[in-house]
């Protein structure tokens, strides 16, 4: 054949393009080639898409999904680039994902006009594990097949043509197998080199062993691999490093030496292959039972350091073949040697690590001394100083507890104790007669180290039982020129040994600066206390102002008005309200005993507890007060308490649930002018630790009014001693019930001031009025397919139900544009590259008064607003649509847009005032 001539098997059409000739005999050869290609990668089906005389691609072979396979073949033929297509990939955004995996390789010259076709393999077994290797093999096979076609001469006079072509194909297949084996050998050599480098460069044994076992799993193409080490007594093999899906379950199992395959290898020091594990009695079944795993075959090798077996490594369940072979043993021994070398290296480094640890301990001591100096400089009170210092002591001396025992200067009959227990420092006080050991040591000035024995405990009094556990070290402190009489102690040493002279030296080193810092803080506290009295009222007022809400709730459901005026510089009243979306609201009014700074702090604490419970739980008012009382009682001091009335309103049912904690009966004024007192039972919060609260439930109607107040609103007196009273208070509000709520509140305050004829209030005044309005509302919900054709249906759905109700200019257009963008994002982006079948999204809208709320729900990929790029308005105006513009439009056109992902669904909220 001439060098530049075309073989007759490759022909030219009238347009000058090349194509493969076809005949029944050649088709048989093609099918033989396809069968071998399927075998290479364990594919379900295969086809060659060859270019025919007309220039189109014609399929030879059977393919399950002809449409998607044809699209893949056309793409590869056009691009001249081989590709992998993973199962579940979407070839077109508007079409369903492919149901099988594919390898498609180009047949022809990458440079030039000779394009012959595409080899397509469908349903690749173990695609997720070996797709890149399989693609390399089929690419190699395809390239050589292309060369074979070009170099095969077809002659009608030569009857041996097909035999020679078949022989060439067989040689090509053998060559492909050799290529594949060479690649595997090269991969193995590369992994061995990589593992060797890792062992020589890394000191992290855990990381090295994981990498080695992952490499073994990859090289031997198995489902799992594991490394077991002998325990100290050499009775069990313990799973140390496990790869595969069941690593957590397997890691908890111990294999007795001499049992199972691993136990046998540990005794014999010889590798083993078990290719029928299900029928082999030597297999240790506990592993499969614990992990719900089926072991089919096992390759195991001992880990030997010198002449000693220290463990076993295993490769479990071949993936692309039925059995392990004897050839695998030599290869696997390389990995067992690598693991043994890594472990031996780590043991050689242990002595160095011990030396480094001692150095770190010395460095830690210096750091502790520095930290103590910092604590002395930064602490502003005794408890803060003790918290930092005692934390340093427990860390440096490696113990559980530490503390400082002080004989009070002003009260010689009482002992003050700062004790750090379970990581928390608490201040406590004990009578002098409740200590014997501490007092005797402070009297003598001598330190003491001891283990807490039953005999020693017999001499303990309450203070010693409270502070000293397991073992202890006590150091008396008495600085020269000072009045401090105290002792430092540490107890509960973590190590097997008790405290020693090194610990005592460390404690003495830290005690001197601590004692001086404590005395200086006490002196500073006396100065600060005098100055703080002058600012107490100002601080109290700021605390109370921060407690009260900054703004009233705005809702079409009701009209809220509130006014709170302190009788003195500070007030004991507070109120609160909170909206749980558009469905549920809570309101409360309260009165705290006392008027000083402690009362204000108690008010802040109480309101914080009640707010947290009411805003983070779905408890009825009576149960909420029960829990709040338990928490407030724990922090209540000096007999302070709070009375409170709490209500919870549900919009849809118009139900109001209420409960009272020792507060005044509150007022319910009906739309016809009649009224009823809302009564509840229960003690004020903070009085007793456990008490039940009984409330009630009423049904509200439009025009009803709720009045919340404290006793200062009705107990004001005239110059003659007459009380303003509840009846007068109610009558005044009923007469003005048609006025706005805020005006009613302000009017009743003015009336009370006029009645008293005094500039000074008798008590704090707090009144909150809540008028319920007539509000029309309705809601609709509909589910749509996540497809572009459904977006016009969404617009029609909104138009049908809302267009007539939207009167605000441009509001309807804004809503349609925003919904169009939101739905497009769901259809085109949220469900992109997902495996969901028949994806859908839900649209729900609710109209409450003049406010429209729309909720879109989809189950696509989680949406993260932070990752949306900032749009270029200028580029979009030029017609260059950039990412993020749809989100920008929604957030610009709607009053409110928010996003939520609940772990399964994306939820988009849109709100708009429409009237």
C-alpha positions in Angstrom: 0.0 0.0 0.0 1.3 3.5 -0.9 2.1 5.6 2.1 -0.5 8.3 1.4 -3.2 6.0 0.0 -6.5 5.3 1.8 -7.3 1.7 2.7 -10.4 0.5 0.9 -12.2 -0.2 4.3 -12.3 3.6 4.8 -14.1 5.2 1.9 -14.8 8.8 0.7 -18.3 10.1 0.0 -19.1 12.5 -2.8 -18.4 15.5 -0.5 -14.9 14.3 0.2 -15.7 13.1 3.8 -14.5 9.7 5.1 -16.7 6.9 6.4 -16.4 3.2 7.3 -17.6 0.7 4.8 -20.3 -1.7 6.0 -21.3 -5.3 5.3 -22.7 -8.2 7.2 -19.2 -9.6 7.6 -17.8 -6.3 8.9 -20.9 -5.9 11.2 -19.9 -9.2 12.8 -16.4 -7.8 13.4 -17.9 -4.6 14.9 -20.1 -6.6 17.3 -17.1 -8.7 18.3 -15.2 -5.4 19.1 -18.1 -4.1 21.1 -18.3 -7.3 23.1 -14.6 -7.0 24.0 -15.0 -3.3 24.9 -17.9 -4.2 27.2 -15.8 -6.8 28.9 -13.0 -4.4 29.6 -15.1 -2.1 31.8 -18.0 -4.4 32.8 -20.5 -2.4 30.7 -24.2 -3.4 30.2 -24.3 -2.4 26.6 -22.2 -0.8 23.8 -22.5 0.6 20.4 -20.3 2.2 17.7 -21.7 5.3 16.1 -20.0 5.3 12.7 -20.1 8.0 10.1 -22.1 6.7 7.0 -21.9 7.7 3.4 -24.3 10.6 3.9 -22.1 12.1 6.6 -24.5 11.1 9.5 -23.8 8.8 12.5 -25.3 5.3 12.2 -25.5 3.1 15.3 -24.1 -0.5 15.3 -24.9 -2.4 18.5 -27.6 -2.3 21.2 -28.1 0.7 23.6 -30.8 1.0 26.2 -31.2 4.8 26.2 -30.8 5.5 22.5 -31.8 9.2 22.8 -29.2 10.2 25.4 -26.5 7.9 24.0 -27.0 9.5 20.6 -26.7 13.0 22.1 -23.4 11.9 23.8 -22.1 10.4 20.6 -22.9 13.6 18.6 -21.2 15.7 21.2 -18.0 13.6 21.2 -17.9 13.3 17.4 -18.2 17.1 17.1 -15.7 17.9 19.9 -13.3 15.0 19.1 -12.9 14.7 22.9 -13.7 11.5 24.9 -15.9 12.0 27.9 -17.3 10.4 31.1 -21.0 10.9 31.9 -22.0 10.0 35.5 -25.4 8.5 36.2 -27.8 11.3 37.2 -26.1 13.9 35.1 -28.4 16.3 33.2 -27.4 16.7 29.5 -30.0 19.4 29.0 -31.4 21.7 31.8 -35.0 21.1 30.5 -34.7 17.3 30.4 -34.5 14.5 33.0 -31.0 13.2 34.1 -29.5 10.1 32.5 -30.3 6.8 34.1 -27.0 5.1 33.4 -23.3 6.0 33.3 -21.4 6.3 30.0 -17.9 6.3 28.5 -17.7 7.7 25.0 -14.4 7.7 23.0 -13.7 9.3 19.7 -12.7 7.2 16.6 -10.6 9.2 14.1 -7.7 11.6 13.8 -7.8 14.5 16.3 -5.9 16.6 13.7 -7.2 16.2 10.2 -10.5 15.4 8.4 -10.6 11.6 9.1 -13.5 11.4 11.6 -14.8 7.8 11.7 -17.2 7.7 14.6 -17.7 7.2 18.4 -17.5 4.2 20.7 -20.2 4.4 23.4 -20.3 2.2 26.5 -23.4 2.3 28.7 -24.1 1.2 32.3 -20.5 1.0 33.5 -20.1 -1.3 36.6 -18.1 0.4 39.4 -18.2 3.7 37.6 -17.8 5.6 40.9 -14.5 3.8 41.7 -12.7 3.3 38.4 -14.1 5.7 35.8 -10.8 7.5 35.1 -8.9 4.2 34.7 -11.7 2.8 32.5 -11.7 5.9 30.3 -7.9 5.6 29.8 -8.2 2.0 28.8 -11.0 2.6 26.3 -9.2 5.6 24.9 -6.2 3.5 24.3 -8.3 0.8 22.8 -10.1 3.3 20.5 -6.9 4.9 19.4 -5.4 1.6 18.3 -8.8 0.5 16.7 -8.7 3.7 14.7 -5.1 2.9 13.5 -6.2 -0.7 12.7 -9.1 0.5 10.5 -6.7 2.9 8.7 -4.1 0.2 8.1 -6.4 -2.7 7.1 -6.7 -3.3 3.3 -10.0 -4.5 2.1 -9.9 -6.4 -1.2 -12.9 -8.3 -2.7 -10.4 -10.7 -4.3 -8.8 -11.5 -0.9 -11.0 -14.0 1.0 -8.7 -13.9 4.0 -9.4 -10.3 4.7 -11.9 -10.9 7.5 -9.7 -13.5 9.1 -6.8 -11.1 9.2 -8.9 -8.3 10.5 -10.3 -10.5 13.2 -6.7 -11.6 14.1 -5.7 -7.9 14.2 -8.6 -7.2 16.6 -7.6 -10.1 18.8 -4.0 -8.7 18.9 -5.4 -5.3 19.7 -7.4 -6.8 22.6 -4.4 -8.5 23.9 -2.4 -5.3 23.6 -5.2 -3.4 25.5 -5.0 -6.0 28.3 -1.3 -5.6 28.5 -1.7 -1.8 28.5 -4.2 -2.1 31.4 -1.9 -4.4 33.4 1.0 -2.0 32.8 -1.1 0.9 34.0 -2.0 -1.0 37.1 1.6 -1.9 37.7 2.7 1.7 37.2 -0.1 2.8 39.6 1.1 0.3 42.2 4.7 1.5 41.9 3.6 5.1 42.2 1.6 4.3 45.3 4.5 2.4 46.9 6.8 5.4 46.3 4.2 7.8 47.6 3.7 5.8 50.8 7.5 5.5 51.3 7.8 9.3 51.0 4.9 9.9 53.3 6.5 7.6 56.0 9.8 9.4 55.7 8.4 12.9 55.9 5.5 12.6 58.3 5.5 12.2 62.1 1.8 11.8 62.4 1.3 8.0 62.7 -2.5 8.2 62.5 -2.3 10.2 59.2 0.3 7.8 57.7 -1.6 4.7 58.5 -4.9 6.1 57.1 -3.1 7.0 53.9 -1.4 3.6 53.6 -4.7 1.7 54.1 -6.5 4.0 51.7 -3.8 3.3 49.2 -4.1 -0.4 49.7 -7.8 -0.2 49.2 -7.3 1.6 46.0 -4.5 -0.5 44.6 -6.3 -3.8 45.3 -9.6 -2.4 44.3 -11.5 -3.5 47.4 -14.5 -2.3 49.3 -12.6 -1.8 52.6 -9.2 -2.2 54.3 -8.2 -2.3 57.9 -5.2 -2.4 60.2 -5.4 -4.2 63.6 -2.8 -3.8 66.4 -2.1 -6.1 69.3 -3.1 -4.8 72.7 -0.6 -4.5 75.6 -1.3 -8.0 76.9 -1.2 -9.5 73.3 -4.6 -11.1 73.9 -6.7 -9.2 71.3 -6.3 -7.5 68.0 -7.9 -4.1 68.1 -9.0 -2.2 64.9 -6.8 0.8 64.7 -7.3 2.1 61.2 -10.4 1.2 59.1 -11.4 2.4 55.6 -14.8 1.8 54.0 -18.4 2.6 54.9 -18.6 0.6 58.1 -15.5 2.0 59.9 -17.4 3.3 62.9 -19.1 -0.1 63.7 -15.9 -2.1 63.0 -13.6 0.0 65.1 -15.4 -1.1 68.3 -14.6 -4.8 67.8 -11.8 -6.8 69.4 -10.5 -10.0 67.7 -9.0 -12.7 70.0 -5.5 -13.8 69.0 -5.7 -17.2 67.3 -9.3 -16.7 66.2 -10.5 -15.4 62.8 -8.3 -14.8 59.8 -6.5 -11.8 61.5 -6.0 -13.8 64.7 -4.6 -16.7 62.8 -2.2 -14.6 60.7 -0.9 -13.0 64.0 0.0 -16.4 65.3 1.4 -18.0 62.1 3.2 -14.8 60.9 2.1 -15.8 57.3 -0.2 -14.0 54.9 -3.5 -15.7 54.0 -6.1 -15.5 51.2 -9.7 -16.5 51.9 -11.8 -16.3 48.7 -14.9 -18.0 50.1 -15.3 -16.2 53.4 -19.0 -17.1 53.8 -18.3 -20.8 53.9 -15.0 -20.7 55.8 -15.3 -21.5 59.5 -12.1 -19.6 60.3 -13.7 -16.2 59.6 -14.5 -14.2 62.7 -18.3 -13.6 62.3 -18.6 -10.9 65.0 -17.3 -8.3 62.6 -20.1 -8.9 60.0 -22.7 -9.1 62.7 -21.8 -5.8 64.3 -21.4 -3.9 61.0 -24.2 -5.6 59.1 -21.6 -6.2 56.4 -21.0 -9.3 54.2 -17.4 -10.4 53.9 -16.9 -12.3 50.6 -13.1 -12.6 50.5 -10.1 -11.5 52.6 -6.4 -10.8 52.0 -4.4 -10.6 55.2 -0.8 -10.0 56.0 1.1 -9.8 59.4 2.8 -6.6 60.6 6.3 -7.6 61.7 8.9 -5.5 63.5 12.1 -7.5 63.9 10.8 -11.0 64.8 7.7 -9.7 66.6 4.2 -9.5 65.2 2.6 -6.2 66.2 -0.6 -6.5 64.1 -2.3 -7.5 60.9 -3.6 -5.6 57.8 -6.5 -6.8 55.7 -8.1 -6.0 52.3 -11.8 -6.9 52.2 -14.0 -7.7 49.2 -12.6 -7.3 45.7 -14.7 -5.0 43.6 -14.0 -5.8 39.9 -13.0 -9.5 40.2 -14.2 -12.5 42.1 -11.1 -13.6 44.0 -7.7 -12.5 45.3 -4.8 -14.3 43.6 -1.4 -15.5 44.8 0.2 -12.6 42.9 -1.6 -10.2 45.3 0.3 -11.5 48.3 3.7 -10.2 47.3 2.2 -6.8 46.5 0.2 -6.7 49.8 3.4 -7.6 51.7 4.8 -4.2 50.6 2.0 -2.4 52.3 2.3 -4.5 55.5 6.0 -3.6 55.5 5.2 0.0 55.0 2.8 0.0 58.0 5.3 -1.8 60.2 8.1 0.7 59.3 5.7 3.6 60.1 4.9 2.1 63.5 8.5 1.3 64.3 9.5 4.9 63.3 6.9 6.3 65.7 8.2 4.1 68.6 11.7 5.4 68.0 10.4 8.9 68.3 8.6 8.3 71.6 11.7 9.1 73.7 12.2 12.3 71.8 8.5 13.1 72.4 8.9 12.5 76.1 11.8 14.9 76.2 9.8 17.5 74.3 6.9 17.0 76.8 9.2 17.8 79.7 10.3 20.9 77.9 6.7 21.9 77.2 5.9 21.5 80.9 8.7 23.9 81.8 7.4 26.3 79.2 3.9 25.9 80.6 5.1 26.8 84.0 6.6 30.1 82.7 3.4 30.8 80.8 1.4 30.2 83.9 3.5 32.7 85.8 3.0 35.2 82.9 -0.8 34.4 82.8 -1.0 35.1 86.5 0.6 38.5 86.0 -1.9 39.2 83.3 -4.8 38.1 85.5 -3.7 40.4 88.3 -3.5 43.4 85.9 -6.8 42.6 84.1 -9.1 41.6 87.1 -11.4 44.2 88.5 -13.0 42.2 91.3 -12.1 39.3 93.7 -14.3 36.7 91.9 -12.7 37.6 88.5 -9.2 37.4 90.0 -10.0 34.0 91.6 -11.6 32.6 88.4 -8.5 33.3 86.4 -6.0 32.4 89.1 -7.6 29.1 90.2 -7.9 28.1 86.5 -4.2 28.6 86.1 -3.5 26.5 89.3 -5.6 23.5 88.2 -4.0 23.6 84.7 -0.4 23.9 85.9 -0.7 21.4 88.8 -2.9 19.0 86.8 -5.7 18.7 89.4 -9.5 18.9 89.5 -10.2 21.6 92.1 -8.5 24.6 93.6 -9.5 27.4 95.9 -8.6 30.1 98.5 -9.9 30.1 102.1 -9.9 33.5 103.8 -10.7 34.6 107.4 -12.7 37.8 106.9 -11.2 40.9 108.4 -14.5 42.5 109.3 -16.2 39.3 110.5 -13.8 37.2 112.4 -16.3 34.4 113.0 -16.8 33.7 109.3 -14.6 32.0 106.7 -14.9 33.1 103.0 -14.1 30.5 100.4 -13.5 30.8 96.6 -13.7 27.3 95.3 -13.2 26.1 91.7 -15.2 22.9 91.1 -16.2 21.4 87.8 -14.6 24.4 86.0 -16.7 27.0 87.9 -15.5 29.3 90.7 -18.1 30.0 93.4 -17.9 32.2 96.5 -19.2 30.6 99.7 -19.2 31.3 103.5 -18.7 28.9 106.4 -18.8 29.5 110.2 -15.4 29.3 111.9 -16.5 26.2 113.9 -17.0 24.3 110.5 -13.2 24.0 109.9 -10.4 22.3 111.8 -7.6 21.5 109.3 -7.5 24.8 107.5 -7.6 26.8 110.8 -4.8 24.8 112.3 -2.5 25.1 109.2 -3.1 28.9 109.0 -2.3 29.2 112.7 0.9 27.2 112.3 1.9 28.6 108.9 3.0 25.1 107.7 1.9 23.6 104.4 0.5 20.0 104.2 0.3 17.4 101.5 -1.8 14.3 102.0 -4.1 11.6 100.5 -7.7 11.7 101.7 -8.1 8.4 103.6 -11.1 7.2 105.6 -9.1 7.8 108.7 -8.3 11.4 107.7 -11.9 12.1 106.7 -13.0 11.3 110.3 -11.3 14.6 111.3 -12.9 16.6 108.5 -15.6 19.3 109.2 -17.9 20.8 106.7 -15.3 23.1 105.0 -12.9 20.2 104.5 -15.6 18.0 103.1 -16.5 20.8 100.7 -13.0 21.5 99.4 -10.7 18.5 99.7 -11.1 15.4 97.4 -8.9 12.4 96.8 -5.6 14.1 97.6 -4.6 17.7 98.5 -2.0 20.4 99.0 -2.7 23.3 101.4 -0.4 26.4 101.6 -1.1 29.0 104.3 -0.7 32.7 103.1 0.2 35.6 105.5 1.9 38.5 103.6 4.2 40.7 105.6 2.7 44.1 106.5 -0.8 42.9 105.5 -3.9 41.8 107.4 -4.7 38.9 105.1 -5.0 35.4 106.8 -5.7 32.8 104.1 -4.7 29.5 102.6 -4.4 28.3 99.0 -5.4 24.7 98.3 -5.4 22.3 95.3 -7.0 18.8 95.3 -7.8 15.8 93.1 -4.4 15.3 91.3 -5.1 13.7 87.9 -2.0 11.5 87.9 -1.6 8.2 89.8 0.7 10.0 92.3 -0.3 12.6 94.9 1.1 16.1 95.1 4.9 16.6 95.6 7.6 19.1 96.4 7.6 20.4 92.9 3.9 21.2 93.2 4.5 23.0 96.5 7.3 25.2 95.0 4.9 26.1 92.1 2.1 27.0 94.6 4.5 29.2 96.7 5.7 30.9 93.5 2.1 31.8 92.6 0.8 32.6 96.1 2.7 35.8 96.7 1.5 37.9 93.7 -2.0 36.5 94.2 -2.1 37.6 97.9 -0.9 41.1 97.0 -3.4 41.4 94.1 -6.3 40.3 96.4 -5.4 42.9 99.0 -5.2 45.6 96.3 -8.5 44.7 94.9 -10.2 44.8 98.2 -8.9 48.4 98.7 -9.9 49.4 95.2 -13.4 48.0 95.7 -13.9 50.2 98.8 -13.1 53.3 96.7 -15.2 52.1 93.8 -18.2 51.3 96.0 -18.3 54.9 97.3 -18.2 56.4 93.8 -20.7 53.9 92.5 -23.4 55.0 94.9 -23.5 58.4 93.1 -24.2 56.7 89.8 -26.6 54.0 91.0 -29.7 55.9 90.0 -28.4 56.7 86.5 -27.3 53.1 85.9 -30.7 51.8 87.2 -32.6 54.2 84.8 -30.5 53.0 81.9 -31.1 49.3 82.7 -34.8 49.9 82.9 -34.9 51.9 79.6 -33.0 49.0 77.9 -35.6 46.5 79.2 -38.6 48.2 77.7 -39.4 47.6 73.9 -38.1 50.2 71.5 -41.2 50.4 69.3 -44.8 49.3 69.3 -45.9 46.3 67.2 -47.6 47.4 64.0 -50.3 45.0 62.8 -53.6 45.3 60.9 -55.1 43.0 63.5 -55.0 45.4 66.4 -54.2 48.9 67.6 -51.7 49.0 70.5 -51.0 51.9 72.9 -48.8 51.9 76.0 -47.5 54.4 78.5 -45.2 53.8 81.5 -44.2 56.6 83.9 -41.9 56.1 87.0 -43.0 57.6 90.3 -39.4 58.3 91.4 -36.1 58.3 89.5 -36.5 54.6 88.7 -39.5 52.4 88.2 -40.5 48.9 89.3 -42.8 48.3 86.3 -42.1 46.8 83.0 -44.0 45.6 80.0 -43.3 43.6 76.8 -44.8 42.3 73.6 -43.6 40.1 70.8 -44.9 39.0 67.4 -44.4 35.4 66.3 -44.8 36.1 62.6 -48.3 37.1 61.7 -50.1 34.3 63.6 -49.3 34.6 67.3 -48.6 37.5 69.7 -47.7 37.7 73.4 -48.2 40.7 75.8 -47.3 41.1 79.4 -47.2 43.7 82.2 -45.2 43.3 85.4 -44.3 45.0 88.7 -41.0 44.3 90.5 -40.7 44.8 94.3 -38.2 47.5 95.2 -36.9 50.6 93.5 -33.1 50.4 93.9 -30.3 49.2 91.6 -30.7 45.6 92.9 -34.4 45.8 92.0 -33.5 47.1 88.5 -31.0 44.2 88.0 -33.6 41.8 89.3 -36.0 43.3 86.8 -33.5 42.9 84.0 -32.9 39.3 85.0 -36.6 38.5 85.3 -37.6 40.2 82.0 -34.7 38.4 80.2 -35.9 35.0 81.5 -39.5 35.7 80.6 -38.6 37.0 77.2 -36.4 34.1 76.4 -39.0 31.6 77.4 -41.9 33.3 75.6 -39.9 33.9 72.4 -38.2 30.5 72.2 -40.9 28.1 73.4 -44.5 27.3 72.5 -45.7 26.9 76.1 -49.1 28.1 77.3 -48.9 31.1 79.7 -49.5 29.0 82.8 -46.7 26.6 82.0 -44.4 29.4 80.9 -44.9 31.2 84.3 -44.2 27.9 86.1 -40.8 27.5 84.4 -40.0 31.2 84.7 -40.6 31.0 88.4 -38.2 28.2 88.9 -35.4 30.1 87.1 -36.2 33.4 88.8 -36.3 31.8 92.2 -32.8 30.5 91.8 -31.5 34.1 91.3 -33.8 35.9 93.7 -32.1 37.5 96.6 -33.2 39.6 99.6 -36.8 38.5 99.1 -37.3 40.3 95.8 -40.2 39.1 93.6 -42.2 40.2 90.5 -45.9 40.1 89.8 -46.9 39.6 86.2 -49.8 39.1 83.9 -49.1 37.3 80.6 -51.4 36.7 77.5 -50.9 34.8 74.2 -53.1 35.7 71.2 -53.7 33.3 68.2 -54.9 35.2 65.1 -56.7 32.5 63.2 -58.8 31.3 66.2 -59.0 34.7 67.9 -58.2 32.9 71.1 -56.5 34.6 74.0 -54.9 32.5 76.7 -53.8 34.2 79.9 -52.2 33.5 83.3 -51.3 35.7 86.3 -48.4 35.5 88.8 -50.0 37.4 91.8 -50.8 40.4 89.5 -54.0 42.6 89.4 -57.0 41.3 87.6 -56.8 42.7 84.0 -59.7 44.1 82.0 -61.6 42.7 78.9 -64.0 45.3 77.4 -66.3 43.9 74.8 -67.4 45.8 71.7 -70.8 46.6 73.3 -69.3 48.3 76.3 -69.6 45.5 78.8 -66.5 44.2 80.6 -65.1 41.3 82.5 -62.1 41.0 84.8 -59.5 38.4 83.7 -58.5 36.5 86.9 -55.6 34.1 87.4 -54.1 32.2 90.4 -50.5 31.9 91.3 -47.8 33.4 93.6 -45.5 36.1 92.4 -42.4 35.0 90.6 -39.4 34.4 92.9 -41.3 33.8 96.1 -41.5 30.0 96.3 -39.5 27.5 94.3 -42.5 25.4 93.0 -46.0 26.7 92.5 -48.7 26.1 89.9 -50.4 28.8 87.9 -53.9 28.8 86.7 -55.1 31.1 83.9 -57.9 31.0 81.4 -59.0 31.4 77.8 -61.4 33.7 76.1 -62.6 34.3 72.5 -62.1 37.8 71.2 -64.2 39.6 68.6 -63.6 42.7 66.5 -64.0 45.8 68.6 -62.9 44.1 71.9 -60.4 45.9 74.1 -57.8 44.5 76.5 -56.4 46.7 79.2 -53.2 45.8 81.0 -52.2 47.9 84.0 -50.2 47.9 87.3 -51.6 49.0 90.6 -50.2 52.6 90.3 -52.9 53.3 87.7 -55.8 52.8 90.2 -54.3 53.5 93.6 -53.5 57.2 93.1 -55.3 59.3 95.8 -57.0 62.8 95.8 -56.0 65.4 98.4 -59.0 64.1 100.4 -57.6 60.6 100.5 -60.1 59.1 98.0 -58.6 56.4 95.7 -59.0 56.7 92.0 -60.1 53.1 91.9 -60.7 50.3 89.4 -64.3 51.3 88.6 -63.4 54.9 87.7 -60.5 53.5 85.6 -62.8 51.1 83.7 -65.6 53.6 83.1 -63.1 56.2 81.8 -61.7 53.8 79.2 -65.2 52.5 78.1 -66.3 56.1 77.4 -63.3 56.6 75.1 -63.2 53.1 73.6 -63.7 54.5 70.1 -60.5 56.6 70.3 -57.1 55.3 69.2 -55.3 53.2 71.8 -52.4 55.5 72.4 -54.8 58.5 72.9 -56.8 56.4 75.5 -53.7 55.7 77.5 -52.5 59.3 77.5 -56.0 60.5 78.4 -56.4 58.2 81.4 -52.9 59.3 82.7 -53.9 62.9 82.4 -57.2 62.2 84.2 -55.4 60.5 87.1 -52.9 63.4 87.4 -55.9 65.8 87.5 -57.6 63.7 90.1 -54.6 63.6 92.4 -53.9 67.4 92.1 -50.2 66.5 92.8 -47.1 66.8 90.7 -45.7 63.6 92.3 -47.1 60.2 91.5 -48.1 57.8 94.3 -46.7 54.8 92.5 -45.4 53.8 89.0 -48.0 54.1 86.3 -48.1 51.5 83.5 -51.1 51.0 81.2 -51.3 49.1 77.9 -54.4 49.1 75.7 -55.0 46.6 72.9 -58.0 47.2 70.5 -58.8 44.4 68.1 -59.9 45.4 64.6 -62.1 43.8 61.9 -59.6 42.3 59.4 -60.5 40.3 56.3 -58.1 37.6 55.3 -57.8 34.5 53.1 -55.1 32.2 51.8 -54.4 29.9 48.8 -51.8 27.2 48.1 -50.9 25.3 44.9 -48.1 23.0 43.8 -46.3 23.3 40.4 -43.9 21.2 38.5 -40.4 22.6 38.5 -40.4 23.2 34.8 -40.2 26.5 32.8 -43.6 25.8 31.2 -45.1 26.0 34.7 -44.0 29.6 35.4 -46.8 31.2 33.3 -49.3 29.0 35.2 -47.9 30.5 38.5 -48.5 34.0 37.1 -52.0 33.0 36.1 -52.7 31.6 39.6 -51.6 34.8 41.3 -53.5 37.0 38.7 -56.7 35.0 39.1 -56.9 35.4 42.9 -55.1 38.7 43.6 -55.3 41.1 40.8 -58.7 42.5 41.8 -57.6 42.9 45.4 -54.3 44.9 44.7 -55.0 48.6 44.5 -51.6 50.1 45.3 -50.0 51.5 42.1 -47.5 49.1 40.5 -47.8 46.6 43.3 -49.3 43.9 41.1 -46.5 44.2 38.5 -43.9 44.2 41.2 -45.4 41.0 42.7 -45.5 39.2 39.3 -41.9 40.2 38.4 -40.6 39.0 41.8 -42.5 35.7 41.6 -41.3 35.1 38.1 -37.7 35.6 39.2 -38.1 33.4 42.3 -39.7 30.6 40.4 -37.1 30.8 37.6 -34.3 30.5 40.2 -36.0 27.4 41.6 -36.6 25.7 38.2 -33.3 26.6 36.6 -30.9 26.6 39.5 -32.3 25.0 42.7 -33.0 21.7 41.0 -30.0 21.8 38.6 -27.7 18.7 38.9 -30.0 17.0 41.4 -31.3 13.4 41.1 -34.9 14.2 42.2 -37.6 12.7 40.1 -40.4 14.9 39.1 -39.3 18.0 41.1 -42.0 20.4 42.2 -42.4 23.6 44.2 -45.2 25.0 46.2 -46.6 28.5 46.2 -48.7 29.7 49.2 -50.1 33.2 49.6 -52.0 34.8 52.5 -53.7 38.1 52.5 -54.1 39.8 55.9 -55.7 43.2 55.7 -53.5 45.2 53.4 -50.5 42.9 53.6 -49.8 40.0 51.2 -47.4 37.3 52.3 -46.1 34.7 49.7 -44.2 31.6 50.5 -42.3 29.5 47.9 -41.1 26.0 49.0 -38.8 23.7 47.0 -36.6 20.6 47.8 -33.6 21.5 45.6 -30.1 22.4 46.6 -29.7 24.6 49.7 -29.8 28.3 48.8 -27.2 30.5 50.4 -27.9 34.2 50.0 -24.3 35.1 50.9 -23.0 33.3 47.8 -25.2 35.3 45.4 -22.9 37.8 43.6 -23.7 41.5 43.6 -25.4 42.3 40.3 -24.2 44.8 37.8 -27.2 47.0 37.1 -25.3 48.8 34.2 -24.6 45.4 32.6 -28.2 44.2 32.9 -29.5 47.5 31.4 -27.2 46.8 28.4 -28.9 43.3 28.0 -25.9 41.5 29.5 -27.7 39.4 32.1 -25.4 38.7 35.1 -25.8 36.5 38.1 -27.7 37.8 41.1 -29.9 40.2 39.2 -33.1 38.2 39.9 -32.5 38.3 43.7 -31.7 42.0 43.4 -35.0 42.6 41.6 -37.0 40.7 44.2 -35.4 42.4 47.2 -35.9 45.8 45.5 -39.5 45.4 44.4 -40.9 43.6 47.5 -41.3 45.2 51.0 -39.5 42.2 52.6 -37.7 39.1 51.2 -36.1 36.4 53.4 -34.7 32.9 52.9 -34.6 29.8 55.1 -33.3 26.2 54.7 -34.8 23.8 57.2 -32.5 20.8 56.4 -34.7 19.5 53.6 -36.5 22.5 51.9 -35.7 26.0 50.7 -38.3 28.4 51.9 -38.5 31.9 50.3 -40.7 34.5 52.0 -42.0 37.6 50.2 -44.1 40.4 51.6 -45.8 43.4 50.0 -48.4 46.0 51.1 -51.0 45.9 48.4 -53.5 48.7 49.4 
